[in-house]
Structures are given as structure tokens and as C-alpha cells.
Amino acid sequence: MYRETPDSPIDSGWRFFSGEESQAYADHAENFAMYDINTIANCDPTIISLLDSPPGCAYARNADGDFELEPVPSDPDA
């Protein structure tokens, strides 16, 4: 999960990935959808403590399943 500057007033800025997506998959907007952040938190309450993190933060689960701060993913097209 990582946070960008929100794109709109209804965008939290959070982006969630499983970690298994290929770049080819991620390159297609039709593979993504916008959900209310509360919906995501209801599916995984362990994210709640991280939701106030500012844009530019990224977290990934470690081998124990706990979130750790990670480098923000880079845009391969940038």
C-alpha cells in the first residue's frame, strides 16, 4: 500500500496492491477501481493505524505479516 497526493476530493490517495501484479497488468487502468477507504479498512482493519500517513509513504507486509515502511514505488515510465 502506498499513498500519493489525492487526485480529487473523494480520493484518499491510497493505492493498494497484492504485490503479485505484473507491470503489464498495472499498465492497464481497467484493472483498477476506486473504493471508499472505509471499505478497504473493513476488509483489513490492520491498515487503520497507517491511514493518517502522509502522501509519499509506502508499506508492505514482512514475513510475519506486519506492515513495514518501504520505499515508494517508482513509475517505470517516468
TIVO-2410 file (N, C-alpha, C; in nm, 3 decimals):
# residues 78
REC num residu      c1      c2      c3 atome chaine
REC   1      M   0.086  -0.116   0.000     N      A
REC   1      M   0.000   0.000   0.000    CA      A
REC   1      M   0.090   0.122   0.000     C      A
REC   2      Y   0.053   0.220  -0.080     N      A
REC   2      Y   0.127   0.346  -0.078    CA      A
REC   2      Y   0.030   0.461  -0.100     C      A
REC   3      R   0.077   0.579  -0.060     N      A
REC   3      R  -0.011   0.696  -0.070    CA      A
REC   3      R   0.050   0.800  -0.160     C      A
REC   4      E  -0.031   0.843  -0.255     N      A
REC   4      E   0.003   0.953  -0.344    CA      A
REC   4      E  -0.078   1.076  -0.302     C      A
REC   5      T  -0.045   1.189  -0.360     N      A
REC   5      T  -0.129   1.307  -0.343    CA      A
REC   5      T  -0.264   1.274  -0.407     C      A
REC   6      P  -0.375   1.294  -0.336     N      A
REC   6      P  -0.506   1.260  -0.391    CA      A
REC   6      P  -0.533   1.331  -0.524     C      A
REC   7      D  -0.605   1.259  -0.612     N      A
REC   7      D  -0.641   1.311  -0.744    CA      A
REC   7      D  -0.767   1.396  -0.742     C      A
REC   8      S  -0.848   1.381  -0.637     N      A
REC   8      S  -0.976   1.452  -0.629    CA      A
REC   8      S  -1.018   1.459  -0.483     C      A
REC   9      P  -1.123   1.536  -0.453     N      A
REC   9      P  -1.170   1.544  -0.315    CA      A
REC   9      P  -1.220   1.411  -0.257     C      A
REC  10      I  -1.259   1.318  -0.341     N      A
REC  10      I  -1.306   1.189  -0.290    CA      A
REC  10      I  -1.197   1.082  -0.290     C      A
REC  11      D  -1.077   1.116  -0.330     N      A
REC  11      D  -0.963   1.024  -0.337    CA      A
REC  11      D  -0.880   1.037  -0.210     C      A
REC  12      S  -0.857   0.927  -0.138     N      A
REC  12      S  -0.773   0.929  -0.018    CA      A
REC  12      S  -0.625   0.936  -0.053     C      A
REC  13      G  -0.593   0.900  -0.176     N      A
REC  13      G  -0.453   0.893  -0.218    CA      A
REC  13      G  -0.391   0.756  -0.199     C      A
REC  14      W  -0.459   0.669  -0.127     N      A
REC  14      W  -0.405   0.535  -0.102    CA      A
REC  14      W  -0.423   0.445  -0.224     C      A
REC  15      R  -0.318   0.367  -0.252     N      A
REC  15      R  -0.320   0.269  -0.360    CA      A
REC  15      R  -0.283   0.135  -0.298     C      A
REC  16      F  -0.361   0.033  -0.326     N      A
REC  16      F  -0.340  -0.099  -0.267    CA      A
REC  16      F  -0.312  -0.201  -0.376     C      A
REC  17      F  -0.210  -0.282  -0.353     N      A
REC  17      F  -0.171  -0.387  -0.446    CA      A
REC  17      F  -0.145  -0.515  -0.366     C      A
REC  18      S  -0.158  -0.628  -0.430     N      A
REC  18      S  -0.128  -0.755  -0.365    CA      A
REC  18      S   0.023  -0.780  -0.362     C      A
REC  19      G   0.094  -0.720  -0.454     N      A
REC  19      G   0.237  -0.747  -0.467    CA      A
REC  19      G   0.266  -0.851  -0.574     C      A
REC  20      E   0.162  -0.908  -0.630     N      A
REC  20      E   0.177  -1.011  -0.732    CA      A
REC  20      E   0.149  -0.959  -0.873     C      A
REC  21      E   0.109  -0.832  -0.885     N      A
REC  21      E   0.074  -0.777  -1.016    CA      A
REC  21      E   0.199  -0.759  -1.100     C      A
REC  22      S   0.188  -0.794  -1.226     N      A
REC  22      S   0.298  -0.767  -1.319    CA      A
REC  22      S   0.288  -0.622  -1.367     C      A
REC  23      Q   0.394  -0.571  -1.423     N      A
REC  23      Q   0.390  -0.436  -1.478    CA      A
REC  23      Q   0.289  -0.429  -1.593     C      A
REC  24      A   0.280  -0.536  -1.671     N      A
REC  24      A   0.183  -0.539  -1.781    CA      A
REC  24      A   0.040  -0.526  -1.727     C      A
REC  25      Y   0.010  -0.591  -1.617     N      A
REC  25      Y  -0.122  -0.580  -1.554    CA      A
REC  25      Y  -0.145  -0.438  -1.504     C      A
REC  26      A  -0.045  -0.383  -1.436     N      A
REC  26      A  -0.057  -0.249  -1.378    CA      A
REC  26      A  -0.065  -0.139  -1.483     C      A
REC  27      D  -0.023  -0.168  -1.603     N      A
REC  27      D  -0.026  -0.069  -1.711    CA      A
REC  27      D  -0.165  -0.045  -1.768     C      A
REC  28      H  -0.264  -0.122  -1.724     N      A
REC  28      H  -0.399  -0.112  -1.780    CA      A
REC  28      H  -0.497  -0.061  -1.674     C      A
REC  29      A  -0.547   0.059  -1.694     N      A
REC  29      A  -0.637   0.123  -1.599    CA      A
REC  29      A  -0.763   0.040  -1.572     C      A
REC  30      E  -0.806  -0.039  -1.666     N      A
REC  30      E  -0.928  -0.118  -1.646    CA      A
REC  30      E  -0.909  -0.226  -1.539     C      A
REC  31      N  -0.787  -0.250  -1.496     N      A
REC  31      N  -0.761  -0.347  -1.390    CA      A
REC  31      N  -0.774  -0.286  -1.251     C      A
REC  32      F  -0.812  -0.161  -1.242     N      A
REC  32      F  -0.820  -0.091  -1.113    CA      A
REC  32      F  -0.958  -0.031  -1.092     C      A
REC  33      A  -0.992  -0.010  -0.965     N      A
REC  33      A  -1.119   0.052  -0.929    CA      A
REC  33      A  -1.098   0.138  -0.806     C      A
REC  34      M  -1.185   0.239  -0.789     N      A
REC  34      M  -1.178   0.324  -0.672    CA      A
REC  34      M  -1.281   0.274  -0.571     C      A
REC  35      Y  -1.235   0.259  -0.446     N      A
REC  35      Y  -1.321   0.217  -0.336    CA      A
REC  35      Y  -1.306   0.317  -0.223     C      A
REC  36      D  -1.411   0.334  -0.145     N      A
REC  36      D  -1.404   0.414  -0.025    CA      A
REC  36      D  -1.303   0.349   0.069     C      A
REC  37      I  -1.220   0.430   0.133     N      A
REC  37      I  -1.116   0.376   0.221    CA      A
REC  37      I  -1.177   0.296   0.336     C      A
REC  38      N  -1.298   0.330   0.377     N      A
REC  38      N  -1.365   0.253   0.483    CA      A
REC  38      N  -1.395   0.111   0.438     C      A
REC  39      T  -1.424   0.092   0.312     N      A
REC  39      T  -1.448  -0.042   0.258    CA      A
REC  39      T  -1.321  -0.126   0.270     C      A
REC  40      I  -1.209  -0.068   0.234     N      A
REC  40      I  -1.081  -0.139   0.242    CA      A
REC  40      I  -1.048  -0.169   0.387     C      A
REC  41      A  -1.067  -0.072   0.476     N      A
REC  41      A  -1.039  -0.092   0.618    CA      A
REC  41      A  -1.130  -0.199   0.680     C      A
REC  42      N  -1.252  -0.209   0.632     N      A
REC  42      N  -1.340  -0.315   0.680    CA      A
REC  42      N  -1.290  -0.453   0.637     C      A
REC  43      C  -1.227  -0.460   0.521     N      A
REC  43      C  -1.170  -0.587   0.473    CA      A
REC  43      C  -1.041  -0.621   0.547     C      A
REC  44      D  -0.964  -0.518   0.582     N      A
REC  44      D  -0.836  -0.540   0.651    CA      A
REC  44      D  -0.814  -0.430   0.755     C      A
REC  45      P  -0.864  -0.448   0.876     N      A
REC  45      P  -0.850  -0.346   0.980    CA      A
REC  45      P  -0.706  -0.313   1.019     C      A
REC  46      T  -0.611  -0.398   0.982     N      A
REC  46      T  -0.472  -0.370   1.020    CA      A
REC  46      T  -0.415  -0.247   0.948     C      A
REC  47      I  -0.484  -0.197   0.847     N      A
REC  47      I  -0.435  -0.078   0.777    CA      A
REC  47      I  -0.473   0.051   0.849     C      A
REC  48      I  -0.569   0.044   0.941     N      A
REC  48      I  -0.626   0.166   1.000    CA      A
REC  48      I  -0.521   0.254   1.065     C      A
REC  49      S  -0.426   0.197   1.136     N      A
REC  49      S  -0.325   0.278   1.206    CA      A
REC  49      S  -0.232   0.351   1.109     C      A
REC  50      L  -0.231   0.311   0.983     N      A
REC  50      L  -0.142   0.372   0.884    CA      A
REC  50      L  -0.210   0.478   0.798     C      A
REC  51      L  -0.341   0.488   0.805     N      A
REC  51      L  -0.416   0.573   0.712    CA      A
REC  51      L  -0.389   0.722   0.725     C      A
REC  52      D  -0.336   0.767   0.836     N      A
REC  52      D  -0.302   0.909   0.851    CA      A
REC  52      D  -0.162   0.941   0.800     C      A
REC  53      S  -0.092   0.843   0.747     N      A
REC  53      S   0.041   0.867   0.691    CA      A
REC  53      S   0.030   0.963   0.574     C      A
REC  54      P   0.129   1.050   0.557     N      A
REC  54      P   0.120   1.149   0.450    CA      A
REC  54      P   0.149   1.089   0.313     C      A
REC  55      P   0.110   1.161   0.207     N      A
REC  55      P   0.150   1.118   0.072    CA      A
REC  55      P   0.301   1.101   0.068     C      A
REC  56      G   0.344   1.000  -0.006     N      A
REC  56      G   0.486   0.970  -0.016    CA      A
REC  56      G   0.529   0.855   0.074     C      A
REC  57      C   0.434   0.794   0.146     N      A
REC  57      C   0.463   0.679   0.232    CA      A
REC  57      C   0.418   0.551   0.162     C      A
REC  58      A   0.492   0.444   0.190     N      A
REC  58      A   0.457   0.313   0.137    CA      A
REC  58      A   0.485   0.208   0.243     C      A
REC  59      Y   0.400   0.106   0.245     N      A
REC  59      Y   0.415  -0.002   0.341    CA      A
REC  59      Y   0.394  -0.135   0.270     C      A
REC  60      A   0.466  -0.236   0.317     N      A
REC  60      A   0.448  -0.372   0.266    CA      A
REC  60      A   0.452  -0.467   0.386     C      A
REC  61      R   0.390  -0.579   0.372     N      A
REC  61      R   0.391  -0.678   0.479    CA      A
REC  61      R   0.525  -0.752   0.478     C      A
REC  62      N   0.578  -0.776   0.598     N      A
REC  62      N   0.700  -0.854   0.611    CA      A
REC  62      N   0.664  -1.002   0.621     C      A
REC  63      A   0.763  -1.087   0.647     N      A
REC  63      A   0.740  -1.231   0.653    CA      A
REC  63      A   0.645  -1.270   0.765     C      A
REC  64      D   0.634  -1.186   0.869     N      A
REC  64      D   0.542  -1.212   0.979    CA      A
REC  64      D   0.402  -1.157   0.953     C      A
REC  65      G   0.383  -1.090   0.840     N      A
REC  65      G   0.252  -1.033   0.807    CA      A
REC  65      G   0.229  -0.894   0.862     C      A
REC  66      D   0.332  -0.835   0.924     N      A
REC  66      D   0.321  -0.699   0.977    CA      A
REC  66      D   0.365  -0.599   0.872     C      A
REC  67      F   0.305  -0.479   0.874     N      A
REC  67      F   0.343  -0.375   0.780    CA      A
REC  67      F   0.476  -0.311   0.820     C      A
REC  68      E   0.560  -0.287   0.721     N      A
REC  68      E   0.687  -0.217   0.739    CA      A
REC  68      E   0.694  -0.104   0.636     C      A
REC  69      L   0.756   0.006   0.676     N      A
REC  69      L   0.777   0.117   0.584    CA      A
REC  69      L   0.868   0.071   0.471     C      A
REC  70      E   0.833   0.106   0.350     N      A
REC  70      E   0.906   0.064   0.229    CA      A
REC  70      E   0.932   0.186   0.142     C      A
REC  71      P   1.027   0.176   0.049     N      A
REC  71      P   1.042   0.284  -0.049    CA      A
REC  71      P   0.916   0.296  -0.135     C      A
REC  72      V   0.881   0.417  -0.171     N      A
REC  72      V   0.766   0.438  -0.258    CA      A
REC  72      V   0.797   0.380  -0.396     C      A
REC  73      P   0.704   0.308  -0.454     N      A
REC  73      P   0.727   0.251  -0.588    CA      A
REC  73      P   0.754   0.362  -0.689     C      A
REC  74      S   0.842   0.334  -0.781     N      A
REC  74      S   0.871   0.433  -0.885    CA      A
REC  74      S   0.789   0.405  -1.008     C      A
REC  75      D   0.764   0.510  -1.083     N      A
REC  75      D   0.690   0.498  -1.208    CA      A
REC  75      D   0.788   0.452  -1.316     C      A
REC  76      P   0.768   0.334  -1.371     N      A
REC  76      P   0.862   0.282  -1.472    CA      A
REC  76      P   0.863   0.367  -1.600     C      A
REC  77      D   0.760   0.450  -1.620     N      A
REC  77      D   0.753   0.532  -1.740    CA      A
REC  77      D   0.809   0.672  -1.717     C      A
REC  78      A   0.849   0.702  -1.594     N      A
REC  78      A   0.899   0.836  -1.561    CA      A
REC  78      A   1.045   0.852  -1.599     C      A
***
